[in-house]
Amino acid sequence: MQPKARIHADPVLCDQFDRIPDSLVLVIFNKLADVRSLGRCSAVSRRFCSLVPLVHDVCVKIDRVVTIDGEADDSLNLSSIKPRSLFAHLVKLMSFAILKPFHQLWNSNGMNKPLLPQVSHHSPARVLRSFTHVRNLKIELPAGDVGTDDGILLKWRAEFGSTLQSCVILGGTKVDQRLNSSPREPTAAIEDNGSIPDSFYTDGGLKLRVVWTISSLIAASTRHHLLRPVIEDHPTIKSLVLTDADGQGTLSMGAEQLKEFRENPVAKSAASNRTQVPASNMKLWYAPFLKLPEGMGIQGATLVAISPSEEAGNITKSLSKKETETFVSGVFDEPLKAAVKALVKRKTYLLEMNGF
């Protein structure tokens, strides 16, 4: 009978990952960013569980909508929600799926106590309470907030401190992605003389742009209001972006804006469901038709730049034409950036808006 061979553990083959310093592991986790993936990493070992809360870059993707009774509703599409009921639906946004990886985690001290409470639904603010060193935070909603008809282009980007600092909105009544295959351009492109036609005021064109503007501002101010607990709980945050999977709207706050938010009281609207939008001045540019690179065309192209009227650095009054062009052209990426550059070269229309 032959003796059984003994297997000796080779120290070179044992847990080589343990030899990687914590600082390098954190670099990897920061590149990962996604909170669900970080949750799975926390389940690997006590070491990972102790390092994950120290990451600087975190991305929270909200992919479920929770109704009032707590039932998950995957069929609900936020793009169909009217602006008037926007907050009522946004406030229901909870992400229980993003927290699943954390549910079975235990404290690193070995005690039989969950790292996070065993509840089925959590808001982003509650999810992020486990992260103590967040500097750059991105939150992504499952869909855009403003409902639009098929074929309509609507994009907005807003910057906030304790209140609105600036907002740029780009819209169009129709987008043609295959312009090169069309036998001819729309008649509007030939009749365009550089000014807004009279029909714009009589056929509902102006009213539609007002709806776009108000709806986008309501969406932005609602998002800003919902971020308050996150900002209060994480004084380490230096950069905050709240966007959506559709790419419709983006709210951003930098280090100085976050500091101003923490130092100054936030003015709520009359309904207390969002941050109050201050009285603002607006610049509007319009083109019946824009032909863009890569065979793209936009009908009824409209650009609106908004900033509070009481701000000393009001972009609609203090900036020169060139400075305004530089400001708004840096908001969107191509091919929309080309649309912005083309629009700001056209005639400018000034408007005023009361706070709401």
The 8 nearest C-alpha neighbors of each residue, nearest first, counted from 0:
[[1, 2, 3, 4, 5, 6, 7, 8],
 [0, 2, 3, 4, 5, 6, 7, 8],
 [3, 1, 4, 0, 5, 6, 7, 8],
 [2, 4, 5, 1, 0, 6, 7, 8],
 [5, 3, 2, 6, 1, 7, 0, 8],
 [6, 4, 7, 3, 2, 8, 1, 9],
 [5, 7, 4, 8, 9, 3, 10, 2],
 [6, 8, 9, 5, 10, 4, 12, 13],
 [9, 7, 10, 6, 13, 12, 11, 5],
 [8, 10, 11, 12, 7, 13, 6, 14],
 [11, 9, 13, 12, 8, 14, 15, 7],
 [12, 10, 9, 13, 15, 14, 8, 18],
 [13, 11, 10, 9, 14, 15, 8, 16],
 [14, 12, 10, 11, 15, 9, 8, 16],
 [15, 13, 16, 17, 12, 18, 11, 10],
 [14, 16, 17, 18, 13, 12, 11, 19],
 [15, 17, 14, 18, 19, 13, 20, 24],
 [18, 16, 15, 19, 14, 20, 13, 21],
 [17, 19, 16, 15, 20, 14, 21, 13],
 [18, 20, 17, 16, 21, 23, 24, 15],
 [21, 19, 22, 23, 18, 24, 17, 16],
 [22, 20, 24, 23, 25, 19, 50, 26],
 [21, 23, 25, 20, 24, 26, 19, 27],
 [24, 22, 26, 25, 21, 20, 27, 19],
 [23, 25, 21, 27, 26, 22, 28, 20],
 [24, 26, 28, 22, 23, 27, 29, 21],
 [25, 27, 23, 29, 24, 28, 30, 22],
 [28, 26, 24, 30, 25, 29, 31, 23],
 [27, 29, 31, 25, 30, 26, 32, 24],
 [30, 28, 32, 56, 26, 31, 27, 54],
 [31, 29, 27, 28, 32, 26, 56, 25],
 [30, 32, 28, 29, 33, 27, 36, 37],
 [33, 31, 57, 29, 58, 56, 30, 34],
 [34, 32, 58, 36, 35, 31, 57, 59],
 [33, 35, 37, 36, 59, 58, 38, 32],
 [34, 36, 38, 97, 37, 33, 100, 39],
 [37, 35, 39, 38, 33, 34, 40, 31],
 [38, 36, 40, 34, 35, 39, 33, 41],
 [37, 39, 100, 35, 41, 101, 36, 40],
 [40, 38, 36, 100, 42, 41, 37, 35],
 [39, 41, 37, 42, 38, 43, 36, 47],
 [40, 42, 48, 38, 47, 39, 43, 37],
 [41, 43, 39, 40, 44, 104, 48, 38],
 [44, 42, 40, 41, 47, 39, 45, 48],
 [45, 43, 47, 46, 42, 48, 41, 40],
 [44, 46, 48, 107, 47, 49, 43, 41],
 [45, 47, 49, 44, 48, 50, 107, 41],
 [46, 48, 50, 41, 44, 49, 45, 51],
 [47, 49, 41, 45, 46, 50, 51, 44],
 [48, 50, 46, 47, 51, 45, 107, 52],
 [51, 49, 47, 53, 48, 52, 46, 25],
 [50, 52, 53, 48, 54, 49, 47, 41],
 [53, 51, 130, 50, 54, 129, 131, 49],
 [54, 52, 132, 51, 50, 131, 130, 55],
 [55, 53, 29, 51, 52, 56, 132, 25],
 [54, 56, 133, 134, 132, 29, 135, 53],
 [57, 55, 135, 29, 32, 54, 136, 133],
 [56, 58, 32, 136, 33, 34, 137, 135],
 [57, 59, 137, 33, 32, 138, 34, 136],
 [60, 58, 138, 34, 33, 139, 137, 61],
 [61, 59, 139, 138, 62, 140, 58, 97],
 [60, 62, 140, 94, 141, 63, 139, 59],
 [63, 61, 141, 60, 94, 140, 64, 96],
 [64, 62, 94, 61, 73, 65, 71, 93],
 [63, 65, 92, 72, 71, 93, 66, 91],
 [64, 66, 71, 69, 91, 70, 93, 92],
 [67, 65, 69, 68, 70, 91, 71, 64],
 [66, 68, 69, 65, 91, 70, 88, 71],
 [69, 67, 66, 70, 65, 71, 91, 72],
 [68, 70, 66, 67, 65, 71, 120, 119],
 [71, 69, 66, 65, 68, 72, 67, 64],
 [72, 70, 65, 64, 73, 66, 69, 63],
 [71, 73, 74, 64, 75, 65, 70, 66],
 [74, 72, 75, 63, 71, 64, 76, 62],
 [73, 75, 72, 76, 64, 71, 63, 77],
 [76, 74, 73, 72, 77, 64, 79, 63],
 [75, 77, 78, 79, 74, 142, 80, 73],
 [78, 76, 79, 80, 142, 144, 75, 143],
 [77, 79, 146, 76, 143, 80, 144, 145],
 [80, 78, 146, 77, 76, 81, 147, 145],
 [81, 79, 77, 78, 146, 85, 82, 84],
 [80, 82, 83, 84, 146, 85, 79, 145],
 [83, 81, 85, 84, 214, 145, 80, 217],
 [82, 84, 81, 85, 86, 80, 214, 217],
 [85, 83, 87, 82, 81, 86, 88, 80],
 [86, 84, 82, 88, 87, 83, 89, 81],
 [85, 87, 89, 88, 84, 90, 221, 272],
 [88, 86, 84, 85, 90, 89, 91, 272],
 [89, 87, 91, 86, 90, 85, 84, 92],
 [90, 88, 86, 91, 92, 87, 85, 221],
 [89, 91, 88, 92, 87, 86, 225, 93],
 [92, 90, 89, 88, 65, 93, 66, 64],
 [93, 91, 64, 89, 90, 65, 94, 88],
 [92, 94, 122, 121, 65, 91, 64, 120],
 [93, 95, 61, 96, 121, 97, 63, 122],
 [94, 96, 120, 98, 97, 121, 119, 93],
 [95, 97, 98, 99, 94, 63, 62, 61],
 [98, 96, 35, 95, 94, 99, 34, 61],
 [97, 99, 96, 95, 101, 100, 35, 102],
 [98, 100, 102, 101, 96, 97, 95, 35],
 [101, 99, 38, 39, 98, 102, 35, 103],
 [102, 100, 38, 99, 104, 98, 103, 115],
 [101, 103, 99, 104, 100, 117, 115, 98],
 [104, 102, 101, 105, 113, 100, 42, 99],
 [105, 103, 101, 114, 102, 113, 42, 106],
 [106, 104, 113, 114, 112, 107, 111, 103],
 [105, 107, 114, 108, 109, 110, 112, 113],
 [108, 106, 109, 45, 49, 105, 48, 110],
 [107, 109, 106, 110, 105, 45, 111, 112],
 [108, 110, 107, 106, 111, 105, 112, 45],
 [111, 109, 112, 108, 106, 105, 107, 113],
 [112, 110, 105, 109, 113, 106, 108, 114],
 [111, 113, 110, 105, 106, 114, 109, 115],
 [114, 112, 105, 115, 104, 116, 106, 111],
 [113, 115, 105, 106, 104, 112, 116, 101],
 [114, 116, 113, 117, 102, 101, 104, 129],
 [117, 115, 118, 113, 114, 102, 112, 119],
 [118, 116, 102, 115, 119, 113, 103, 114],
 [119, 117, 116, 120, 121, 102, 115, 95],
 [118, 120, 95, 117, 121, 99, 98, 69],
 [121, 119, 95, 118, 93, 94, 122, 69],
 [122, 120, 93, 95, 94, 125, 126, 123],
 [121, 123, 93, 125, 124, 94, 126, 120],
 [124, 122, 126, 125, 127, 121, 94, 93],
 [125, 123, 229, 127, 122, 126, 228, 128],
 [124, 126, 128, 122, 127, 123, 121, 129],
 [127, 125, 123, 124, 128, 122, 121, 129],
 [126, 128, 129, 124, 130, 125, 123, 229],
 [127, 129, 125, 130, 126, 124, 131, 232],
 [128, 130, 127, 52, 131, 126, 115, 125],
 [131, 129, 52, 127, 128, 132, 53, 133],
 [130, 132, 52, 53, 133, 129, 128, 233],
 [133, 131, 53, 55, 130, 235, 54, 134],
 [132, 134, 55, 236, 235, 135, 131, 56],
 [135, 133, 236, 55, 237, 235, 56, 238],
 [136, 134, 238, 56, 133, 236, 237, 239],
 [135, 137, 239, 57, 58, 56, 238, 240],
 [136, 138, 58, 240, 241, 239, 59, 57],
 [139, 137, 59, 241, 58, 60, 242, 240],
 [138, 140, 60, 243, 242, 241, 61, 59],
 [139, 141, 243, 61, 142, 244, 242, 60],
 [142, 140, 62, 244, 243, 61, 139, 63],
 [143, 141, 243, 244, 245, 140, 77, 78],
 [142, 144, 247, 78, 243, 245, 145, 77],
 [143, 145, 78, 77, 218, 146, 142, 85],
 [146, 144, 78, 143, 82, 214, 147, 215],
 [145, 147, 78, 79, 80, 81, 144, 148],
 [148, 146, 145, 151, 149, 78, 79, 153],
 [149, 147, 151, 150, 146, 79, 172, 152],
 [148, 150, 151, 147, 173, 152, 172, 146],
 [149, 151, 173, 174, 148, 152, 172, 147],
 [152, 150, 172, 173, 149, 171, 148, 147],
 [151, 153, 171, 170, 172, 150, 173, 154],
 [152, 154, 170, 169, 247, 151, 171, 155],
 [155, 153, 247, 169, 248, 168, 170, 152],
 [156, 154, 168, 248, 167, 169, 247, 249],
 [155, 157, 249, 167, 248, 166, 250, 168],
 [158, 156, 166, 250, 165, 249, 251, 167],
 [159, 157, 251, 165, 164, 250, 252, 163],
 [160, 158, 163, 164, 162, 252, 161, 256],
 [159, 161, 256, 260, 162, 259, 257, 163],
 [160, 162, 260, 265, 259, 263, 159, 264],
 [163, 161, 160, 159, 164, 265, 274, 276],
 [162, 164, 159, 165, 158, 276, 160, 307],
 [165, 163, 159, 158, 306, 162, 307, 160],
 [166, 164, 306, 158, 305, 157, 163, 167],
 [165, 167, 157, 305, 156, 304, 158, 306],
 [166, 168, 304, 156, 155, 303, 305, 157],
 [167, 169, 155, 303, 302, 154, 304, 166],
 [170, 168, 302, 154, 301, 153, 155, 303],
 [171, 169, 153, 152, 301, 300, 154, 302],
 [170, 172, 300, 152, 299, 173, 298, 151],
 [171, 173, 151, 299, 298, 152, 150, 170],
 [174, 172, 298, 151, 150, 171, 297, 175],
 [173, 175, 297, 296, 150, 176, 298, 152],
 [176, 174, 296, 177, 295, 178, 297, 173],
 [175, 177, 295, 178, 294, 174, 296, 293],
 [178, 176, 179, 294, 175, 180, 295, 181],
 [177, 179, 294, 181, 180, 295, 175, 176],
 [180, 178, 294, 177, 181, 182, 295, 293],
 [179, 181, 178, 177, 182, 294, 183, 176],
 [182, 180, 178, 183, 179, 177, 184, 175],
 [183, 181, 180, 184, 179, 178, 185, 177],
 [184, 182, 181, 185, 178, 186, 180, 179],
 [183, 185, 186, 188, 181, 182, 178, 189],
 [186, 184, 187, 188, 183, 189, 288, 298],
 [185, 187, 189, 188, 190, 184, 183, 191],
 [188, 186, 190, 185, 189, 287, 191, 288],
 [187, 189, 288, 186, 191, 185, 190, 287],
 [190, 188, 186, 187, 191, 185, 184, 192],
 [191, 189, 187, 188, 192, 186, 287, 193],
 [190, 192, 188, 189, 193, 187, 287, 194],
 [193, 191, 194, 190, 195, 189, 196, 188],
 [192, 194, 191, 345, 346, 195, 286, 285],
 [195, 193, 192, 196, 346, 191, 285, 286],
 [194, 196, 285, 199, 197, 193, 286, 287],
 [197, 195, 198, 199, 194, 200, 191, 287],
 [198, 196, 199, 200, 195, 201, 202, 194],
 [197, 199, 201, 200, 196, 202, 204, 203],
 [198, 200, 204, 197, 196, 201, 202, 205],
 [201, 199, 198, 205, 197, 204, 202, 203],
 [200, 202, 198, 203, 199, 197, 204, 205],
 [203, 201, 198, 204, 199, 200, 205, 206],
 [204, 202, 206, 205, 201, 207, 200, 199],
 [203, 205, 199, 207, 206, 202, 200, 208],
 [204, 206, 208, 207, 200, 203, 199, 209],
 [207, 205, 209, 203, 208, 204, 210, 200],
 [206, 208, 210, 204, 209, 205, 203, 211],
 [209, 207, 211, 205, 210, 206, 212, 204],
 [210, 208, 212, 206, 207, 211, 213, 205],
 [209, 211, 207, 213, 208, 212, 214, 206],
 [212, 210, 208, 214, 209, 213, 215, 207],
 [211, 213, 209, 215, 210, 214, 208, 216],
 [212, 214, 216, 210, 215, 211, 209, 217],
 [215, 213, 217, 211, 216, 212, 82, 210],
 [214, 216, 218, 212, 217, 213, 211, 219],
 [215, 217, 219, 213, 218, 214, 220, 212],
 [216, 218, 214, 220, 215, 219, 221, 213],
 [219, 217, 215, 221, 216, 220, 144, 214],
 [218, 220, 216, 222, 221, 217, 215, 223],
 [219, 221, 223, 274, 217, 273, 222, 218],
 [222, 220, 273, 224, 218, 223, 219, 217],
 [221, 223, 225, 219, 224, 220, 218, 226],
 [222, 224, 220, 226, 221, 225, 219, 274],
 [223, 225, 273, 221, 274, 222, 226, 227],
 [224, 226, 222, 223, 227, 221, 228, 90],
 [227, 225, 223, 229, 224, 228, 230, 222],
 [226, 228, 230, 229, 225, 224, 231, 223],
 [229, 227, 231, 230, 226, 232, 124, 225],
 [228, 230, 124, 232, 226, 227, 231, 233],
 [231, 229, 233, 227, 232, 228, 226, 234],
 [230, 232, 228, 229, 233, 227, 234, 261],
 [231, 233, 229, 230, 228, 234, 128, 124],
 [232, 234, 230, 235, 231, 236, 229, 133],
 [233, 235, 236, 232, 231, 230, 237, 133],
 [234, 236, 233, 134, 133, 132, 237, 131],
 [237, 235, 134, 133, 234, 238, 233, 135],
 [238, 236, 254, 134, 135, 253, 235, 239],
 [239, 237, 253, 135, 236, 254, 252, 136],
 [238, 240, 136, 252, 251, 137, 135, 253],
 [241, 239, 251, 137, 250, 138, 242, 136],
 [242, 240, 138, 250, 249, 137, 139, 251],
 [241, 243, 249, 139, 248, 140, 138, 240],
 [242, 244, 140, 139, 142, 246, 245, 143],
 [243, 245, 141, 142, 246, 140, 139, 242],
 [246, 244, 142, 247, 243, 143, 141, 248],
 [245, 247, 243, 244, 248, 242, 143, 154],
 [248, 246, 154, 143, 245, 155, 153, 243],
 [249, 247, 155, 156, 154, 246, 242, 243],
 [248, 250, 242, 156, 241, 157, 251, 155],
 [251, 249, 157, 241, 240, 158, 156, 242],
 [252, 250, 240, 158, 239, 249, 241, 157],
 [251, 253, 239, 256, 159, 238, 158, 257],
 [254, 252, 238, 256, 255, 237, 257, 239],
 [253, 255, 237, 257, 256, 238, 258, 252],
 [256, 254, 258, 257, 253, 259, 160, 252],
 [255, 257, 160, 259, 253, 258, 254, 252],
 [258, 256, 260, 254, 259, 255, 160, 253],
 [257, 259, 255, 261, 256, 260, 254, 262],
 [258, 260, 256, 262, 257, 261, 160, 263],
 [259, 261, 161, 257, 160, 258, 263, 262],
 [262, 260, 258, 259, 263, 257, 231, 161],
 [261, 263, 259, 260, 258, 264, 161, 257],
 [264, 262, 260, 261, 259, 161, 265, 258],
 [265, 263, 266, 161, 262, 260, 261, 259],
 [264, 266, 161, 267, 263, 162, 274, 260],
 [265, 267, 275, 274, 264, 268, 162, 161],
 [268, 266, 274, 275, 271, 273, 265, 269],
 [267, 269, 275, 271, 270, 274, 273, 355],
 [268, 270, 271, 267, 275, 355, 272, 273],
 [269, 271, 272, 268, 273, 267, 275, 274],
 [272, 270, 268, 267, 269, 273, 274, 275],
 [273, 271, 270, 86, 221, 268, 274, 224],
 [274, 272, 221, 224, 220, 271, 268, 267],
 [273, 275, 267, 220, 224, 268, 266, 221],
 [276, 274, 268, 267, 266, 355, 277, 273],
 [275, 277, 354, 355, 274, 163, 278, 220],
 [278, 276, 354, 307, 279, 275, 355, 353],
 [279, 277, 354, 353, 352, 307, 308, 276],
 [280, 278, 307, 308, 352, 306, 351, 277],
 [279, 281, 351, 308, 306, 305, 350, 307],
 [282, 280, 305, 350, 304, 349, 351, 315],
 [281, 283, 349, 304, 303, 348, 315, 350],
 [282, 284, 303, 348, 302, 347, 349, 281],
 [285, 283, 302, 347, 301, 342, 343, 348],
 [284, 286, 301, 300, 302, 195, 342, 283],
 [285, 287, 300, 288, 299, 289, 301, 342],
 [288, 286, 299, 298, 187, 300, 188, 191],
 [287, 289, 298, 188, 286, 297, 299, 187],
 [290, 288, 297, 296, 291, 298, 286, 300],
 [289, 291, 296, 295, 297, 288, 292, 294],
 [290, 292, 295, 296, 289, 294, 293, 338],
 [291, 293, 294, 295, 290, 334, 337, 296],
 [294, 292, 295, 291, 334, 176, 179, 177],
 [293, 295, 178, 179, 292, 177, 176, 291],
 [296, 294, 176, 291, 293, 175, 178, 292],
 [295, 297, 290, 175, 289, 291, 174, 178],
 [298, 296, 174, 289, 288, 300, 173, 171],
 [297, 299, 288, 173, 300, 172, 287, 171],
 [298, 300, 287, 171, 172, 288, 286, 301],
 [301, 299, 171, 286, 298, 285, 297, 170],
 [302, 300, 285, 170, 284, 169, 171, 299],
 [301, 303, 169, 284, 283, 168, 285, 170],
 [302, 304, 283, 168, 282, 167, 305, 281],
 [305, 303, 167, 282, 281, 166, 168, 283],
 [306, 304, 281, 166, 165, 280, 167, 303],
 [305, 307, 165, 279, 164, 280, 313, 308],
 [308, 306, 279, 309, 310, 278, 277, 280],
 [307, 309, 279, 280, 310, 278, 306, 313],
 [310, 308, 307, 311, 313, 278, 279, 277],
 [309, 311, 313, 312, 307, 308, 306, 164],
 [312, 310, 313, 309, 317, 308, 314, 307],
 [311, 313, 310, 314, 317, 318, 316, 309],
 [312, 314, 310, 315, 311, 316, 317, 306],
 [315, 313, 318, 316, 317, 312, 306, 323],
 [314, 316, 313, 282, 281, 280, 317, 318],
 [317, 315, 314, 313, 318, 319, 280, 312],
 [316, 318, 314, 313, 315, 312, 319, 311],
 [319, 317, 314, 322, 323, 316, 320, 315],
 [318, 320, 322, 321, 323, 317, 316, 314],
 [319, 321, 323, 322, 324, 318, 343, 325],
 [320, 322, 324, 323, 319, 325, 318, 326],
 [323, 321, 325, 319, 324, 320, 318, 326],
 [322, 324, 326, 320, 325, 321, 318, 319],
 [325, 323, 321, 322, 326, 327, 328, 343],
 [324, 326, 322, 328, 323, 327, 321, 329],
 [325, 327, 323, 324, 328, 329, 322, 330],
 [326, 328, 329, 330, 324, 325, 323, 167],
 [329, 327, 325, 330, 339, 326, 336, 340],
 [328, 330, 327, 326, 331, 325, 336, 332],
 [329, 331, 327, 328, 332, 156, 326, 167],
 [332, 330, 336, 329, 335, 328, 333, 327],
 [331, 333, 336, 335, 334, 330, 329, 337],
 [334, 332, 336, 335, 337, 331, 338, 292],
 [333, 335, 336, 337, 332, 338, 292, 291],
 [336, 334, 333, 338, 337, 332, 331, 339],
 [335, 337, 333, 332, 339, 331, 338, 334],
 [336, 338, 340, 335, 339, 334, 341, 333],
 [337, 339, 335, 341, 336, 340, 342, 291],
 [338, 340, 342, 336, 341, 337, 328, 343],
 [341, 339, 337, 338, 342, 343, 328, 336],
 [340, 342, 338, 339, 344, 343, 337, 345],
 [341, 343, 339, 344, 345, 340, 284, 338],
 [344, 342, 345, 340, 341, 324, 339, 284],
 [345, 343, 342, 341, 340, 346, 324, 347],
 [344, 346, 343, 342, 193, 347, 284, 341],
 [345, 347, 194, 284, 193, 348, 344, 343],
 [348, 346, 284, 283, 345, 282, 349, 343],
 [347, 349, 283, 282, 284, 350, 346, 281],
 [350, 348, 282, 281, 283, 347, 351, 280],
 [351, 349, 281, 280, 282, 348, 352, 283],
 [352, 350, 280, 279, 281, 353, 349, 278],
 [351, 353, 279, 278, 280, 354, 350, 281],
 [354, 352, 278, 355, 279, 351, 277, 276],
 [353, 355, 278, 277, 276, 352, 279, 275],
 [354, 276, 275, 353, 268, 277, 278, 269]]
